[in-house]
Amino acid sequence: AGRLYLVAVGKAAWKMAEAALPCLDHPPESGIVITKYGHIEHALLGITCYEAGHPVPDENTFAATRAVLEMTEGLKSSDTVLFLLSGGGSALFEKPLVSGD
């Protein structure tokens, strides 16, 4: 069996991740939440939570997006990514075509 990863993006990302975790057969190998500032209520076990700019993306947006791309790089066909998306996701999950790095 493959590994399970969780990604949640949007204004409701933290709430969706919190609701999804107890429904899973086993905890994810790794997970990332990207949500608007002030929307994280507490830490989620095994999940890295990022707060970022909404409606205007900021450096935290780009750093969090890079973290998701790095986490999912090299996945195998047997791996699963549970991707939870809510409103605001288009501002909170961005990778500029041109960046400073």
C-alpha positions in Angstrom: 0.0 0.0 0.0 1.1 3.5 -0.7 1.6 6.5 1.5 -1.1 9.0 2.3 -0.6 12.8 2.2 -3.0 15.6 3.1 -3.1 19.0 1.6 -5.7 21.6 2.5 -5.9 25.0 0.9 -8.3 27.9 1.4 -10.1 29.9 4.0 -11.7 26.8 5.4 -8.5 24.6 5.0 -7.8 24.2 8.7 -11.4 23.3 9.6 -11.5 20.8 6.7 -8.2 19.2 7.7 -9.4 19.0 11.4 -12.6 17.3 10.2 -10.9 14.9 7.8 -8.1 13.6 10.1 -10.3 11.4 12.4 -12.0 9.9 9.3 -8.8 8.5 7.9 -7.9 4.9 8.4 -4.4 6.0 9.4 -2.6 9.3 9.9 -1.1 10.9 6.8 2.7 10.5 6.2 2.8 14.2 6.0 0.4 17.1 5.6 0.2 20.8 4.9 -2.6 23.3 5.5 -2.5 26.8 3.9 -5.1 29.2 5.1 -5.7 32.9 5.7 -4.1 34.7 8.7 -6.1 34.1 11.9 -7.7 30.9 10.7 -5.6 28.3 12.5 -7.1 27.4 15.9 -4.4 25.0 17.2 -1.8 22.6 15.9 -2.9 19.5 14.1 -0.8 16.3 14.7 1.5 15.6 11.8 0.3 18.6 9.8 2.3 21.7 9.1 0.1 24.7 9.1 0.8 27.9 7.2 -1.0 31.2 7.3 -0.7 33.4 4.2 -2.1 36.5 2.4 -5.7 36.6 1.3 -6.9 38.1 -1.0 -3.4 39.3 -2.0 -0.8 36.5 -2.0 2.4 37.3 0.0 5.8 35.6 0.7 4.1 33.1 3.1 1.8 32.1 0.2 4.8 31.3 -2.0 6.7 29.5 0.8 3.7 27.4 1.6 3.1 26.5 -2.0 6.8 25.5 -2.4 6.4 23.3 0.7 3.5 21.4 -0.9 5.3 21.0 -4.2 8.4 19.7 -2.3 6.3 17.3 -0.2 4.6 15.8 -3.2 7.7 15.6 -5.4 8.6 12.0 -6.1 5.3 10.4 -5.2 4.7 6.9 -6.5 1.6 5.8 -8.3 0.6 3.9 -5.2 0.6 7.1 -3.0 -2.5 9.1 -2.4 -2.9 12.9 -1.8 -6.1 14.0 -0.2 -6.4 17.5 -1.5 -9.0 19.6 0.2 -9.8 23.0 -1.5 -12.1 25.8 -0.3 -12.8 29.4 -1.2 -9.7 31.6 -1.2 -7.5 28.8 -2.5 -6.6 30.7 -5.7 -5.0 33.4 -3.6 -3.4 31.1 -1.0 -1.8 28.5 -3.4 0.3 30.3 -5.9 3.7 29.9 -7.6 4.9 32.9 -9.6 6.3 32.3 -13.0 9.2 34.6 -12.1 10.6 34.6 -8.5 13.5 35.9 -6.6 14.9 32.5 -5.9 
